[in-house]
Amino acid sequence: MSATSRIVDFARARHCLPPAVRDAAIHLLGDTLATGAAGSTAPGADGVLAAARNWGSGEDSRVIARGVRLPAAGAAFVNAFQIHCLEWDAVHEPAVVHALSTVTASVLAAIDRRGGCDPDDALAALAVGVDIASGLGIAARTPLSFFRPATAGCIGSALAVARIDGVERFDDVLGLAYSQCAGTMQAHVEGSIALPLQIAGAARAAIAAVDLVKAGLTGPHDVLEGPFGYFRLFDEGDPAGYAETLGNVWRISEVSVKPFPSGRASHAVLAALDALLREGAIDAGSVVRIEAFVPPLIQRLVGRPLRPDMTPAYARLCLPLLVALMLTDRRIDPRRFTTGTFADPAIMALAGRLVITLDGNDDPNALSPQRLVITRRDGEVIERNIPHTLGHPHAAMSPAQTMTKRELARELAASEPDPRLFADPLSYFTRPEPL
């Protein structure tokens, strides 16, 4: 049996999630919905909502923290944008895939459209979609050229929605999802708002793929391993190794939560600085040099210079700026991503104290381990080895750190969100109407 056939069979099979996997899925669902609420006030969010309102009428599905409803495809688009636009969404690090963003947005839209869903069925769909999106990333052996959270995310999301909608022809869903995959790393290089728009497009395409199959249309089938398939065009790799683990290793349990609203590649350095600040070992005035020894992907994703004319999207991926803000504010608040902040001489001076050095890691997709060496003004040198970044399953955020994130998310939301977003996310996810 081909790897593609095994993945399709896994997508359509009945699953009873192990208790630890179910708990991980609920925790990540709560994190994702809170992040989506925070993204409702991000730059571009109002424009995205306005555009989606022009794509058709209907009140199928909710928009997170907005108090409005849209057709399912439009709601999936807006919610996926809100979830990813602050770079605060969970990520499977080895895969380099923000799988929860697309899958949650598309599955939420599908559940809302049908008026609700059994909680266990919803969590199984979420876990399956995240698993497949992450698995495609795990199977990749080359650096990102296409934006994997959108390409792999579209496929995982469509197969998850197919479960919710009770579609039988999963091979056609896979083919039509693949046929709509899009998004490149050029948006990341430029710090363009197109990056979360690519995530949004993937979630919308997932809804479209399932709707097309429900309407009787078909798609190509050998779309992962074929001569013009996913692993020939989007990523070089082989899904066979991933396929062998299906159902035995649940990838949603491997997903990392982001403590800060910035690119995940910045978090090891930021978390180490945050800990040292809380310990009283450093402050903004005592640090003269910060050297981060990192894998090449870290330098590629966030090792970009601070520029006074950069966009908020670029700023979220600018490690020198983020280091300066952590030293100054002792947190990362996206409301600080302004031209006034970028041009502040004090911020620019602190940013200039960061040096990024490649550590010799030859894995093009590695985010860890990392090492931080800080030189204080008094000559003391502080070194921290970072095998796992805060938020990784092996370096989980504490309840207090989780609460800090959720409180900032609530503060950033466009309106007072449905309380279930923070207290009972599974109920919000599976019961569309207010309790």
C-alpha positions in Angstrom: 0.0 0.0 0.0 1.3 3.4 -0.9 2.0 6.1 1.7 -0.7 8.2 0.1 -3.3 5.4 0.5 -2.3 4.9 4.1 -2.7 8.6 4.8 -6.2 8.7 3.2 -7.2 5.6 5.2 -6.0 7.2 8.4 -8.0 10.4 7.5 -11.3 8.5 7.1 -10.9 5.9 9.9 -12.7 6.1 13.2 -10.4 7.2 16.0 -10.7 7.2 19.8 -8.0 9.6 21.0 -5.9 8.5 24.0 -6.6 10.6 27.1 -3.3 12.4 26.9 -3.8 13.2 23.2 -7.3 14.4 23.9 -6.0 16.7 26.6 -3.3 18.1 24.3 -5.9 18.8 21.6 -8.2 20.7 24.0 -5.3 22.7 25.4 -4.1 23.6 21.9 -7.6 24.4 20.8 -8.0 26.9 23.7 -4.6 28.5 22.8 -5.6 28.8 19.1 -9.0 30.3 19.8 -7.5 32.8 22.2 -4.9 33.8 19.6 -7.6 34.2 17.0 -9.4 36.6 19.4 -6.2 38.6 19.8 -5.7 38.8 16.1 -9.1 40.5 15.6 -7.4 43.9 16.2 -4.2 43.2 14.3 -3.2 45.4 11.3 -5.2 44.3 8.3 -7.8 42.4 10.2 -10.6 44.9 9.4 -9.7 44.9 5.8 -9.8 41.1 5.7 -13.2 41.0 7.2 -14.5 43.7 4.8 -13.2 41.8 1.8 -14.7 38.5 3.0 -18.1 40.2 3.4 -18.1 40.9 -0.3 -17.7 37.3 -1.2 -21.3 36.3 -0.6 -24.1 36.5 1.9 -24.9 34.0 4.6 -24.5 33.4 8.3 -23.1 29.9 8.4 -20.2 30.4 10.7 -18.8 32.7 13.4 -15.9 35.0 13.2 -13.8 34.8 16.4 -14.3 37.8 18.8 -16.2 39.8 16.1 -19.9 39.1 16.8 -20.5 38.5 13.1 -21.2 35.5 10.9 -20.2 34.7 7.4 -20.5 31.9 4.8 -18.3 29.0 5.9 -15.5 29.7 3.4 -15.3 33.4 4.3 -15.4 32.6 8.0 -12.6 30.1 7.6 -10.5 32.7 5.7 -11.0 35.5 8.3 -10.5 33.2 11.3 -7.3 31.7 9.9 -5.9 35.2 9.2 -6.7 36.2 12.8 -5.1 33.1 14.2 -1.8 33.5 12.4 -1.5 37.3 11.8 0.3 38.0 15.2 2.7 35.0 14.8 1.3 33.7 18.1 -0.1 30.4 16.9 1.1 27.0 17.8 3.7 25.2 15.6 5.0 21.7 15.1 8.7 22.5 15.2 10.2 19.6 13.3 7.6 20.0 10.6 7.8 23.8 10.6 4.0 23.8 10.2 1.5 26.0 12.1 -1.0 23.2 11.7 -3.6 24.4 14.3 -4.2 27.7 12.4 -5.6 26.3 9.2 -7.2 23.2 10.7 -9.0 25.0 13.5 -10.3 27.7 11.3 -11.7 25.4 8.6 -13.1 22.8 11.1 -14.8 25.5 13.2 -16.4 26.9 10.0 -17.6 23.4 9.0 -19.0 22.6 12.5 -20.8 26.0 12.7 -22.4 25.4 9.3 -23.9 22.1 10.3 -25.1 23.5 13.7 -22.7 21.7 16.0 -20.8 18.5 16.4 -20.1 15.7 18.9 -17.1 16.9 20.9 -15.2 13.7 20.4 -15.8 13.7 16.7 -14.6 17.4 16.6 -11.4 16.6 18.5 -10.7 13.6 16.3 -11.0 15.7 13.2 -8.8 18.3 14.7 -6.2 15.8 15.7 -6.3 14.0 12.3 -5.9 17.3 10.4 -3.0 18.5 12.5 -1.4 15.1 12.2 -1.4 15.0 8.4 -0.4 18.7 8.0 2.5 18.1 10.4 3.3 14.7 8.9 3.8 16.3 5.5 6.3 18.7 7.1 8.1 15.9 8.9 8.5 14.1 5.6 10.2 17.1 3.9 14.0 17.0 3.6 14.6 20.5 2.1 14.4 24.0 3.3 11.2 25.9 2.9 10.6 27.5 -0.5 6.8 27.3 -0.4 5.1 28.3 2.8 4.6 24.9 4.4 2.0 26.0 6.9 -0.3 26.9 4.0 0.5 24.1 1.6 0.6 21.2 4.1 -2.1 23.0 6.2 -4.5 23.1 3.3 -4.3 19.3 2.9 -4.6 18.5 6.5 -7.5 20.9 6.9 -9.5 19.6 4.0 -9.2 16.0 5.2 -10.4 17.1 8.7 -13.4 19.0 7.2 -14.2 15.9 5.2 -14.6 14.0 8.5 -17.0 16.7 9.9 -19.1 16.8 6.7 -19.3 13.0 6.4 -17.8 12.9 2.9 -16.9 9.4 1.6 -14.4 10.2 -1.2 -11.4 11.3 0.8 -9.1 10.7 -2.2 -10.9 13.3 -4.2 -10.8 15.7 -1.2 -7.1 15.2 -1.0 -6.7 15.8 -4.8 -8.8 19.0 -4.9 -7.1 20.4 -1.8 -3.7 19.7 -3.4 -4.9 21.4 -6.6 -5.5 24.6 -4.6 -2.3 24.7 -2.6 -0.4 28.0 -2.7 1.9 30.3 -0.8 5.6 30.9 -1.0 8.3 32.1 1.4 8.7 35.4 -0.5 6.1 36.9 1.7 8.1 35.8 4.8 11.3 37.3 3.3 9.6 40.7 2.8 7.6 40.6 6.0 4.4 40.9 4.0 0.9 40.6 5.3 0.5 38.1 2.5 1.9 35.6 5.0 -1.2 35.2 7.1 -3.3 35.7 4.0 -1.7 32.5 2.6 -2.8 30.7 5.8 -6.3 32.2 5.3 -6.4 31.1 1.7 -5.5 27.5 2.7 -8.4 27.3 5.2 -10.8 28.6 2.7 -9.5 26.2 0.0 -10.1 23.3 2.5 -13.8 24.2 2.7 -14.0 24.6 -1.1 -12.3 21.2 -1.7 -14.9 19.4 0.4 -17.8 21.4 -1.0 -16.7 20.5 -4.6 -16.6 16.8 -3.7 -20.0 17.0 -2.1 -21.2 18.5 -5.4 -19.9 15.5 -7.3 -16.6 16.7 -8.6 -13.4 14.7 -8.5 -9.7 15.4 -8.2 -6.4 13.8 -9.0 -5.4 11.0 -6.7 -1.6 10.4 -6.8 -1.0 13.9 -5.5 1.7 13.3 -2.8 4.0 10.8 -4.6 3.1 11.3 -8.2 5.4 12.8 -10.9 3.9 16.2 -10.3 2.9 15.6 -6.7 3.5 17.4 -3.4 6.9 15.8 -2.8 8.1 16.7 -6.3 6.9 20.3 -6.5 6.4 21.8 -3.0 8.9 19.9 -0.9 11.4 17.1 -1.7 10.8 14.2 0.7 9.2 10.8 1.2 6.0 10.4 3.2 6.6 6.6 3.7 8.3 7.0 7.1 5.6 9.3 8.4 2.9 6.9 7.1 4.4 4.0 9.1 3.7 6.0 12.4 0.0 6.8 11.7 -2.2 6.1 14.7 0.8 5.1 16.9 2.3 8.6 17.3 -0.2 11.5 17.5 1.6 14.6 16.1 -0.8 17.0 17.9 1.0 15.9 21.1 4.3 17.2 19.7 3.0 20.7 18.9 4.6 23.7 20.6 2.7 26.7 22.1 4.1 30.1 21.5 4.6 32.3 24.6 5.2 35.5 22.6 3.4 37.1 19.6 6.4 36.8 17.3 8.0 34.2 15.0 8.7 30.9 16.7 12.3 31.2 15.7 12.7 34.1 18.1 11.4 32.3 21.2 14.4 30.5 22.5 16.3 33.7 22.8 13.4 35.7 24.1 12.4 33.1 26.7 16.0 32.9 28.0 16.2 36.7 28.3 12.8 36.7 30.0 14.0 34.1 32.6 17.2 36.1 33.3 15.3 39.3 33.7 13.0 37.7 36.2 15.9 36.3 38.1 17.5 39.7 38.3 20.6 38.5 36.5 20.4 41.2 33.7 18.6 44.3 32.8 18.6 46.7 29.8 21.5 48.7 31.2 23.7 45.8 32.2 23.9 44.0 28.9 26.6 44.9 26.4 26.5 41.9 24.1 24.2 39.0 23.4 25.4 36.3 21.1 22.9 33.7 19.9 24.4 30.5 18.5 21.6 29.1 16.3 20.7 26.7 13.5 20.6 28.1 9.9 16.8 28.2 9.9 16.7 30.6 12.9 19.0 33.0 11.1 17.0 32.7 7.9 13.6 33.3 9.6 14.4 36.0 12.2 18.0 37.2 11.7 16.9 40.3 9.8 18.1 43.8 10.6 15.9 46.4 12.3 14.7 49.1 9.9 12.8 52.2 10.8 10.4 51.7 7.9 9.6 48.0 8.5 6.0 46.7 8.7 4.5 45.1 11.8 4.7 41.8 10.0 8.4 42.3 9.4 8.9 43.4 13.0 7.4 40.1 14.4 10.2 38.4 12.6 13.0 40.7 13.5 15.0 39.2 16.4 17.1 42.3 17.1 14.0 44.4 17.6 12.3 41.7 19.7 15.4 41.4 22.0 15.4 45.2 22.5 11.7 45.1 23.4 12.1 42.2 25.8 15.0 44.0 27.6 13.0 47.3 27.7 9.4 46.1 28.3 10.0 42.7 29.8 7.3 41.3 27.4 6.4 41.4 23.7 3.3 43.4 23.1 2.3 43.7 19.4 1.0 47.2 20.0 4.6 48.3 20.2 5.2 47.4 16.5 5.0 51.1 15.4 7.2 53.5 13.5 7.9 55.4 16.7 9.3 52.2 18.3 11.4 51.3 15.2 13.0 54.7 15.1 13.6 55.0 18.8 17.4 55.5 19.3 17.3 53.5 22.6 15.6 50.6 20.9 18.1 50.7 18.0 21.0 50.7 20.4 19.7 47.7 22.3 19.0 45.9 19.1 22.6 46.4 18.0 23.9 44.4 21.0 22.6 41.1 19.4 25.0 39.0 17.4 23.6 35.9 15.6 26.1 33.1 14.9 25.5 29.9 13.0 26.2 26.9 15.2 27.1 24.4 12.5 23.8 22.5 12.5 23.3 21.0 9.1 19.5 20.3 9.5 17.7 22.9 7.2 14.5 22.6 9.3 15.9 22.6 12.8 14.8 25.2 15.3 16.9 23.9 18.2 19.1 23.4 20.1 20.4 27.0 20.6 22.9 28.6 22.9 22.9 32.1 24.4 26.0 33.9 25.6 25.5 37.3 27.4 28.3 39.6 28.3 27.4 42.1 31.1 28.9 45.5 31.5 30.8 44.4 34.6 32.6 41.7 32.5 30.5 38.7 33.8 29.6 36.2 31.1 26.3 34.3 31.4 25.7 31.3 29.2 22.5 29.4 28.7 22.0 26.2 26.6 18.5 25.8 25.2 17.8 22.3 24.2 14.0 23.0 23.8 12.3 26.3 23.4 9.7 27.4 26.0 6.3 26.0 24.9 7.8 22.8 23.4 6.2 19.7 24.9 9.5 19.1 26.7 9.6 22.7 28.0 5.9 23.3 28.6 4.7 26.7 29.7 3.6 26.9 33.3 0.0 27.6 34.2 1.0 31.2 35.1 2.7 31.7 31.7 -0.4 30.3 30.0 -2.6 32.7 31.9 -0.3 35.6 31.0 -0.7 34.8 27.3 -4.5 34.4 27.6 -4.9 37.6 29.5 -3.0 39.6 26.8 -5.1 37.9 24.2 -8.3 39.0 25.9 -6.9 42.5 26.2 -6.1 42.7 22.5 -9.5 41.3 21.3 -11.7 43.6 19.3 -14.6 43.0 21.7 -15.3 41.1 24.9 -15.0 37.6 23.5 -17.3 34.7 24.3 -16.1 33.6 27.7 -15.9 30.0 26.4 -12.9 31.0 24.3 -10.9 31.1 27.5 -12.8 29.0 30.0 -14.3 26.2 27.9 -12.9 26.2 24.3 -14.4 22.8 23.4 -17.9 24.0 24.2 -17.3 27.1 22.0 -16.0 24.9 19.2 -18.8 22.4 19.2 -21.9 24.4 20.2 -22.2 27.4 17.9 -24.9 29.3 19.8 -24.3 31.0 23.2 -24.9 28.8 26.2 
